[in-house]
Amino acid sequence: MTPPTPPVYLYPTTVSLLSLYGVGVLYGLLSTSNDPQRGMANGFLIFVLLLLVGLGALSWLGTHPYRPWLARLVFVICVLPP
């Protein structure tokens, strides 16, 4: 019995969204500021960047034929913020 496969658009859309979110976080990290709370903001942005990398790794693990639910889960997590 063949396992159910996710739709074709799922993986490219997930990777595109994760990369766009990552570019936004990197833009925030690399911008200059004189704000005294900049250190806390950088720490949070690094945490978010690590979270995005983790979601990318889970998406990669979801490409396995027996784990399509993982790919769908990462897709739903990536689509919810907008």
GUVO-610021 format. One record per residue: residue number from 1; residue in three letters; x, y, z of N, C-alpha, C, O in turn. Coordinates in pm, whole numbers, padded with zeros to 5 digits, always signed. Example, Ala and Ser with C-alpha at 12.3 -4.5 7.8 and 13.67 -1.06 7.14 Angstrom:
2
     n   res      nc1      nc2      nc3     cac1     cac2     cac3      cc1      cc2      cc3      oc1      oc2      oc3
     1   ALA   +01319   -00569   +00780   +01230   -00450   +00780   +01320   -00330   +00780   +01424   -00332   +00846
     2   SER   +01285   -00225   +00708   +01367   -00106   +00714   +01290   +00003   +00787   +01341   +00114   +00804
//
This chain:
82
     n   res      nc1      nc2      nc3     cac1     cac2     cac3      cc1      cc2      cc3      oc1      oc2      oc3
     1   MET   +00084   -00118   +00000   +00000   +00000   +00000   +00088   +00125   +00000   +00180   +00137   +00081
     2   THR   +00061   +00216   -00090   +00141   +00337   -00099   +00087   +00441   -00001   -00034   +00458   +00011
     3   PRO   +00178   +00509   +00067   +00132   +00612   +00162   +00080   +00734   +00087   +00120   +00759   -00027
     4   PRO   -00010   +00810   +00149   -00061   +00931   +00083   +00049   +01035   +00071   +00127   +01057   +00164
     5   THR   +00055   +01098   -00043   +00156   +01201   -00065   +00091   +01338   -00057   -00024   +01356   -00097
     6   PRO   +00165   +01436   -00004   +00109   +01572   +00001   +00098   +01633   -00139   +00161   +01583   -00232
     7   PRO   +00021   +01737   -00155   +00010   +01802   -00285   +00145   +01855   -00334   +00237   +01878   -00255
     8   VAL   +00156   +01874   -00463   +00282   +01914   -00525   +00326   +02053   -00478   +00446   +02078   -00464
     9   TYR   +00234   +02143   -00455   +00268   +02280   -00419   +00314   +02295   -00274   +00363   +02401   -00236
    10   LEU   +00300   +02192   -00194   +00325   +02204   -00051   +00471   +02237   -00019   +00498   +02330   +00056
    11   TYR   +00565   +02161   -00074   +00706   +02181   -00041   +00760   +02315   -00092   +00824   +02386   -00015
    12   PRO   +00738   +02351   -00219   +00790   +02482   -00264   +00731   +02600   -00189   +00801   +02698   -00161
    13   THR   +00603   +02592   -00157   +00540   +02702   -00083   +00598   +02713   +00057   +00624   +02824   +00105
    14   THR   +00619   +02600   +00123   +00675   +02602   +00258   +00815   +02657   +00257   +00850   +02740   +00341
    15   VAL   +00898   +02613   +00163   +01036   +02662   +00156   +01038   +02810   +00122   +01119   +02885   +00177
    16   SER   +00950   +02854   +00035   +00944   +02997   +00000   +00906   +03082   +00121   +00968   +03185   +00147
    17   LEU   +00805   +03038   +00194   +00763   +03114   +00312   +00872   +03118   +00418   +00899   +03223   +00476
    18   LEU   +00935   +03003   +00443   +01042   +03001   +00543   +01158   +03090   +00503   +01216   +03159   +00587
    19   SER   +01193   +03091   +00374   +01303   +03176   +00331   +01267   +03325   +00338   +01351   +03407   +00374
    20   LEU   +01143   +03359   +00306   +01101   +03499   +00318   +01099   +03545   +00464   +01142   +03656   +00494
    21   TYR   +01051   +03459   +00554   +01055   +03493   +00695   +01199   +03508   +00742   +01230   +03597   +00821
    22   GLY   +01287   +03421   +00694   +01428   +03427   +00732   +01495   +03555   +00683   +01576   +03614   +00755
    23   VAL   +01461   +03598   +00563   +01517   +03723   +00510   +01471   +03841   +00595   +01548   +03932   +00622
    24   GLY   +01345   +03838   +00637   +01295   +03946   +00723   +01366   +03950   +00857   +01398   +04058   +00908
    25   VAL   +01392   +03834   +00914   +01463   +03828   +01042   +01607   +03874   +01025   +01660   +03948   +01108
    26   LEU   +01672   +03831   +00917   +01810   +03874   +00893   +01819   +04024   +00868   +01915   +04088   +00910
    27   TYR   +01719   +04080   +00801   +01717   +04225   +00782   +01710   +04297   +00917   +01778   +04397   +00938
    28   GLY   +01628   +04245   +01007   +01619   +04305   +01140   +01749   +04289   +01218   +01787   +04380   +01293
    29   LEU   +01816   +04176   +01203   +01942   +04155   +01274   +02054   +04245   +01222   +02137   +04292   +01299
    30   LEU   +02056   +04268   +01092   +02165   +04343   +01033   +02141   +04494   +01029   +02232   +04569   +00993
    31   SER   +02022   +04539   +01065   +01995   +04683   +01064   +02065   +04750   +01182   +02090   +04687   +01285
    32   THR   +02096   +04876   +01166   +02165   +04951   +01270   +02064   +05026   +01355   +01960   +05070   +01307
    33   SER   +02097   +05039   +01483   +02007   +05109   +01575   +02085   +05153   +01698   +02183   +05089   +01735
    34   ASN   +02040   +05261   +01762   +02098   +05309   +01886   +02007   +05279   +02005   +02025   +05334   +02114
    35   ASP   +01911   +05193   +01986   +01815   +05159   +02090   +01883   +05084   +02205   +01959   +04991   +02179
    36   PRO   +01860   +05122   +02329   +01923   +05052   +02441   +01874   +04908   +02456   +01942   +04826   +02518
    37   GLN   +01759   +04876   +02403   +01706   +04740   +02412   +01747   +04653   +02293   +01690   +04546   +02270
    38   ARG   +01845   +04698   +02219   +01886   +04627   +02096   +01938   +04486   +02126   +01915   +04395   +02047
    39   GLY   +02006   +04468   +02237   +02059   +04337   +02271   +01949   +04235   +02292   +01960   +04121   +02248
    40   MET   +01842   +04274   +02360   +01729   +04183   +02381   +01659   +04154   +02249   +01615   +04042   +02225
    41   ALA   +01649   +04254   +02164   +01585   +04234   +02034   +01669   +04138   +01949   +01614   +04051   +01882
    42   ASN   +01801   +04153   +01952   +01886   +04062   +01877   +01874   +03919   +01928   +01871   +03824   +01849
    43   GLY   +01867   +03902   +02058   +01849   +03770   +02115   +01720   +03705   +02070   +01717   +03586   +02036
    44   PHE   +01612   +03782   +02069   +01484   +03729   +02024   +01488   +03695   +01875   +01435   +03591   +01834
    45   LEU   +01551   +03781   +01794   +01558   +03754   +01651   +01642   +03630   +01621   +01611   +03555   +01529
    46   ILE   +01747   +03609   +01698   +01826   +03487   +01680   +01744   +03364   +01717   +01752   +03262   +01649
    47   PHE   +01664   +03374   +01824   +01574   +03265   +01861   +01476   +03235   +01748   +01453   +03118   +01715
    48   VAL   +01418   +03338   +01688   +01322   +03319   +01579   +01393   +03257   +01458   +01336   +03172   +01391
    49   LEU   +01517   +03300   +01431   +01592   +03243   +01320   +01620   +03095   +01343   +01610   +03015   +01250
    50   LEU   +01654   +03058   +01465   +01675   +02916   +01496   +01545   +02838   +01484   +01546   +02723   +01440
    51   LEU   +01435   +02898   +01521   +01305   +02833   +01505   +01274   +02809   +01357   +01222   +02704   +01321
    52   LEU   +01305   +02906   +01273   +01283   +02890   +01129   +01372   +02781   +01071   +01328   +02704   +00985
    53   VAL   +01496   +02774   +01116   +01585   +02667   +01070   +01531   +02531   +01114   +01536   +02434   +01038
    54   GLY   +01480   +02524   +01236   +01420   +02400   +01285   +01298   +02360   +01203   +01280   +02242   +01173
    55   LEU   +01215   +02456   +01167   +01099   +02425   +01083   +01143   +02379   +00944   +01080   +02291   +00885
    56   GLY   +01251   +02437   +00893   +01305   +02392   +00766   +01354   +02248   +00774   +01336   +02170   +00680
    57   ALA   +01417   +02214   +00885   +01464   +02076   +00904   +01345   +01980   +00914   +01349   +01871   +00858
    58   LEU   +01241   +02020   +00985   +01121   +01936   +00993   +01054   +01921   +00857   +01002   +01815   +00825
    59   SER   +01057   +02028   +00778   +01001   +02020   +00644   +01082   +01922   +00560   +01025   +01846   +00481
    60   TRP   +01212   +01924   +00576   +01297   +01831   +00502   +01268   +01687   +00546   +01265   +01596   +00463
    61   LEU   +01248   +01666   +00676   +01213   +01533   +00724   +01075   +01490   +00674   +01048   +01371   +00660
    62   GLY   +00989   +01586   +00647   +00856   +01555   +00597   +00853   +01508   +00454   +00749   +01464   +00407
    63   THR   +00965   +01517   +00383   +00969   +01468   +00245   +00977   +01316   +00241   +00960   +01257   +00134
    64   HIS   +01002   +01251   +00354   +01004   +01105   +00359   +00864   +01053   +00327   +00765   +01110   +00373
    65   PRO   +00853   +00947   +00249   +00720   +00899   +00207   +00627   +00860   +00321   +00505   +00865   +00305
    66   TYR   +00682   +00822   +00434   +00595   +00778   +00543   +00569   +00888   +00646   +00513   +00860   +00752
    67   ARG   +00607   +01011   +00617   +00580   +01122   +00709   +00517   +01242   +00639   +00564   +01354   +00659
    68   PRO   +00416   +01224   +00559   +00355   +01342   +00494   +00284   +01432   +00594   +00265   +01551   +00566
    69   TRP   +00244   +01379   +00708   +00177   +01460   +00810   +00272   +01568   +00863   +00228   +01677   +00900
    70   LEU   +00402   +01537   +00866   +00499   +01635   +00915   +00512   +01752   +00817   +00522   +01867   +00859
    71   ALA   +00511   +01722   +00688   +00516   +01828   +00587   +00392   +01915   +00594   +00401   +02037   +00581
    72   ARG   +00277   +01853   +00615   +00153   +01931   +00626   +00153   +02018   +00751   +00106   +02132   +00748
    73   LEU   +00205   +01964   +00860   +00212   +02040   +00985   +00300   +02163   +00971   +00261   +02272   +01014
    74   VAL   +00417   +02148   +00911   +00507   +02262   +00891   +00443   +02363   +00797   +00456   +02484   +00818
    75   PHE   +00373   +02316   +00695   +00305   +02408   +00603   +00200   +02490   +00677   +00191   +02611   +00657
    76   VAL   +00121   +02427   +00761   +00017   +02498   +00836   +00080   +02600   +00931   +00030   +02711   +00945
    77   ILE   +00190   +02562   +00995   +00259   +02655   +01086   +00312   +02774   +01008   +00310   +02887   +01058
    78   CYS   +00361   +02752   +00886   +00416   +02863   +00807   +00308   +02953   +00749   +00331   +03072   +00728
    79   VAL   +00191   +02899   +00724   +00083   +02978   +00663   +00005   +03057   +00768   -00054   +03160   +00736
    80   LEU   +00004   +03011   +00893   -00075   +03079   +00996   -00037   +03225   +01024   -00128   +03306   +01041
    81   PRO   +00093   +03264   +01029   +00122   +03404   +01062   +00060   +03509   +00970   +00011   +03610   +01020
    82   PRO   +00060   +03491   +00837   -00003   +03595   +00755   -00151   +03603   +00778   -00219   +03686   +00717
//
